[in-house]
């Protein structure tokens, strides 16, 4: 999966916002502009990009055992965050599922009105590769 595909997929989610609070080269994606659900690092000629995603602690461990490119979250709480190296070794559909999982976990932590609104719009949908920016 490319950084551009991650960007399209992250912005596909309801009320997802993008910013660079840590400076150039670190794209932050938040739910309703409030809480971080993805952090995209690198990928500008210095090797593959990495995306940090929130994850249920038990699932995080399973994913780390299943994929060598999934490691404890870089500069994040290692129990609740994974870093996914976008080197092509993790299937794109798995990365999209991890991204959706992160978004839902973070959305569930919003105050009730915001949580109910974004999760109702999301429903059971998930972004698809190549069509992520075409949200209906």
ZIPEHU-V274439 format. One record per residue. N is the residue number from 1. OMEGA is omega in degrees with one decimal (NA if undefined). Layout:
((N OMEGA) (N OMEGA))
This chain:
((1 -178.0) (2 175.3) (3 179.2) (4 177.5) (5 176.0) (6 179.9) (7 179.0) (8 -177.9) (9 -179.3) (10 -179.2) (11 177.2) (12 -174.9) (13 -179.5) (14 175.4) (15 175.5) (16 177.9) (17 179.5) (18 175.7) (19 177.6) (20 -177.0) (21 -179.0) (22 -179.6) (23 -177.7) (24 176.8) (25 177.9) (26 -179.4) (27 -178.4) (28 178.2) (29 -177.3) (30 172.7) (31 178.8) (32 -179.5) (33 -173.3) (34 -171.2) (35 -177.6) (36 172.2) (37 177.0) (38 176.7) (39 -178.3) (40 -176.0) (41 170.9) (42 179.0) (43 -179.2) (44 177.8) (45 -179.0) (46 -178.9) (47 -178.5) (48 175.9) (49 176.3) (50 173.8) (51 175.4) (52 -177.2) (53 176.5) (54 -175.8) (55 171.4) (56 -174.8) (57 179.5) (58 177.9) (59 178.8) (60 178.8) (61 178.3) (62 -178.6) (63 178.2) (64 177.6) (65 -177.1) (66 -174.6) (67 177.7) (68 -178.6) (69 177.4) (70 -176.2) (71 175.9) (72 -174.1) (73 179.1) (74 -178.7) (75 -179.2) (76 173.6) (77 -172.9) (78 179.9) (79 -172.1) (80 -177.6) (81 173.3) (82 167.8) (83 179.9) (84 177.0) (85 -176.9) (86 -178.2) (87 178.6) (88 -178.2) (89 174.8) (90 -178.7) (91 -177.6) (92 -179.6) (93 175.9) (94 178.8) (95 178.1) (96 178.0) (97 176.5) (98 178.8) (99 178.3) (100 179.0) (101 179.3) (102 -179.9) (103 -178.2) (104 177.8) (105 -178.4) (106 179.4) (107 179.0) (108 -179.2) (109 177.5) (110 175.2) (111 -168.5) (112 -176.3) (113 179.3) (114 -179.8) (115 -177.7) (116 -178.9) (117 -175.1) (118 -179.8) (119 176.5) (120 179.0) (121 -179.0) (122 -176.7) (123 179.8) (124 -177.4) (125 174.2) (126 179.2) (127 175.0) (128 178.4) (129 178.5) (130 -179.8) (131 -174.8) (132 -177.0) (133 -177.7) (134 -179.3) (135 179.2) (136 NA))
